[in-house]
Amino acid sequence: MPVYFFALSQVNHINWYSAALVFVILHLLVYPASNGYNSYMDRDTSPVGGIKNPLQPTKQLFIVTVCMDITAVVLSFFVSGLFAIGILLYILASRAYSYRKIRLKKYPVTGYLTVIIFQGAVTFFLVYHGADSNHATNVPVISMVASSLLIGGFYPLTQIYQHEEDVNDGVKTISYKLGYKGTFIFTGIIYAFAFCALGLQFFLNLEWTRFFILQIFMIPVLVYFFIWFRKVLKNNSEADFKNTMQMNVLASICTNLGFITILILHLIE
């Protein structure tokens, strides 16, 4: 969702019908179907995502995810043909990430790159293109890179409490490879690059004020990040489900509010 609002804030002439349809396709169909399919393949018994005690998935879940994917692709043609192709590629990448016979997620680097490219740069492109009144294809590359880096900086933290569960399932995530301390350091470095990219994009557009506004919204996230990192340095058991979900919720709220504020400023100009 932060990538959606970031992309929307960069569109000069928004087609609100298309923007709303893009939101529905991504957030009510594609993302939930992707998570559902991943759960069907993983069959987690320990906490995953935002669920502490997940129920075992059934065949019905698989059928529902397929129906949601088909619906998403069909609706995407009402935005544009290019958007529909992009959504189809996103779905295929998501399936390749989870599907047992391909299972990109078991490869730390390949899995990581798949996630950050499609949830970051590709999603930014699709939202920008889909919401633009003329369905522009000259999407700002720096913003696409920044989107991938934002996802790339956060994603390893979502894996940090699942090391044992993942290894038992034959999956070695980038967080597992980095270790607890390494995950935090890596996340901090990628986030720094992300905000450098964001700063460059805003400065090129002479939007310094908006960039600093975004920094203000990110202060609570940084404070929690360093407090949590300090706890993990003292005791690895602090890299648990509860702390991960608190970080997840805080980062989501602050990032969304930051980009929504920037979008509002963009609209009232």
C-alpha positions, 0 to 999 in steps of 0.5 A: 500500500505505501508503494501505491500511495507513493506512485499515486503522489507522483502522477500529474493527472490522475484518472480516479476511476482507474486509480480506484480500480487499480487499488481494488485489483491489487489490494483486494485480489492480487495481494490476498490471493498471493498470500493465500496461495503461499499459505496453501503451499507452506502449510505453516504451523507456527506464526506467519504473516499477521496470524499467530496460530494459522489454520491449516489451508484446504483445497478450497483456499487454492480454488479461491486464490485461482478465482481471485487471480482470474478476476484480477486479470479480467478487471485489469483489461479495464485499465489497460492491456499493458496493466493486465500483462503486468498483473499477470506477470506479477501473479506468475512471479508470486506463484513461482516464489511459492510453488513447490516444484519451483520454489524461488523462496528457498533461494535467499538472493533469488527469492529476495530479488523476486519480492523486491522487484515485483512488490516494489518497482513493478508495482510502482510502474503498474500504479503510475501507469494505471492511474495516469489519465494517459496511461503513461509509460515514461515512469520515473525510474528513480522512484521505481528503484526507491520503491524496490529499496523500501520493500528490500529494506523491510522484507528481511525483518518479516522473516527474522522470527521464522528461521527455524520454521523455514529451514525445516521446510527447506527454505533459507531466506536472506534473513537466515543467511544474514543472521539476527544481527546481520538482518538489522544491519542489512535492513538499515543499509538498504533503508538508507539507500532507499531514502537517498533515492527518495531524496534524489527524486524529490529534489529533482522535482524541487519538492524538498518540503515533501521529502522532509515531511516523509522523514518526520513520519518515519521517526517513530519507525527508526526509534522502534527499529533501534530499540528492537535491534538493541534488544536482539543484540542482548537476546536473540529471542527478542526477534520474535513474532510479537516484535516483528508484528509491532514493527510491521504495523508501525512501519505500515502506518507511518509510511502510508500516512507519510505518502498519503500526506504527500499525495494530499499536498500534491492534489491541493497545489 
